[in-house]
Amino acid sequence: MKAVVFHDIGDIRLEQVKDPVIKNDFDAIVRITASAICGTDLHMVRGTLTGMKSGTILGHEGVGIVENIGRKVRNLAPGDRVVIPSTIGCGNCSYCRAGYYSQCDNANPNGPAAGTAFFGGPEQSGPFNGLQAEKAVVPFANINLVKLPEEVEDDDAILLSDIFPTGYMGAENAEIKPGNSVAVFGCGPVGQFTIASAKLFDAGRIFAIDNIESRLEMARAQGAEVINFDREDPIQVLNDLTGGIGPDRVIDAVGVDANMPHSGRAASKARKEHKGEKKEVAPGAKPKDGNWEPGDAPSQVLTWAVETVAKAGTISIIGVYSEKVKGFPIANAMEKNLTLKMGNCNHRRYVPDLIDLVRSGAVVPSEILTQSEPITSVIEAYKAFDERRPGWIKVKLEPSASEELAA
């Protein structure tokens, strides 16, 4: 089968690999009908998240058809159409039972203290081969596969695998109350779903901060008040727009690959505050021909979040960070009596309810989807997404299309 394989920082390839096989009684084999490229994939290719094992299949978003199941999988059958939550849980441990699937004690073969198990990630996360492939093996399939109703099509379902649940958890962790003002830093795919989720929590005003106009236009279309940080100082603008108080809630939907302003009123200060950060966080980066360039200010959004949020406000962090990121302004956060909530998304906890929202028409996830590409074009799609080309907000991959092109 064809799959997207990680070889090294800055080196990913579409290759022919062996089909997956069932090894454990709770495994299932899924024929992937839709996958996607995520910003987290770029963290690993850029080298801002390290520890990737050469030969690992990338991707943690998937929809497909069950082809085969292990003998202890009792709630699924071959032919079932399913969505695959990105993080992996066992369903039995105390964390899974409490809804903290990303903190599962049993899913990660490196042990309970190793961290979140997820598809297509670094060695410390399993590693588990990912979902940017024609087929995938799913462990604990009775837990980690969720059946899809016929009326939820792949274009909507693929966004339920990761980014909609992540955006929803970001809004939930922000403790949004009806009428609250909410600032969302980052208007990529997760940021767009964070905005959509803040609306579900009845936020009074939503501010969206980014520097890419096509992303800001999509945020504006959702009703957000947009701020381009390359044109304006976002701290000053947020202060002005909230009567000097600041937003009640701030959500970081960016993470380790944040970029500083390169023009406008905020640029000079950012250059001084974040000088040298990129080299510290991603010393092994291998940018080439305009691709795989790490963000030049990894702690930028953390700094802005603490500075701009109202006193006694809440900051929710769903952007991914590494242990190398320093510079969090803890003293300022304490002085302001802030609440901080963060973590990897517990996807399996949210997927069933979000399926119902999509099924009812309350949310149409596919409105965020901007490209659908056959897996045979995946490397070029990665490069376009990595370069943040205008209009490239969320990219769906179609593994089955490779068979059609080869016919």
Beta strands, then each sheet from edge to edge (+ up, - down):
strand 1: 2-8
strand 2: 11-16
strand 3: 28-37
strand 4: 62-69
strand 5: 81-84
strand 6: 135-138
strand 7: 146-147
strand 8: 181-185
strand 9: 205-210
strand 10: 225-228
strand 11: 249-252
strand 12: 314-317
strand 13: 339-342
strand 14: 371-374
strand 15: 395-398
sheet 1: 1+ 2-
sheet 2: 6+ 3- 4+ 5- 7+
sheet 3: 6+ 3- 15+ 14+
sheet 4: 10+ 9+ 8+ 11+ 12+ 13+
end
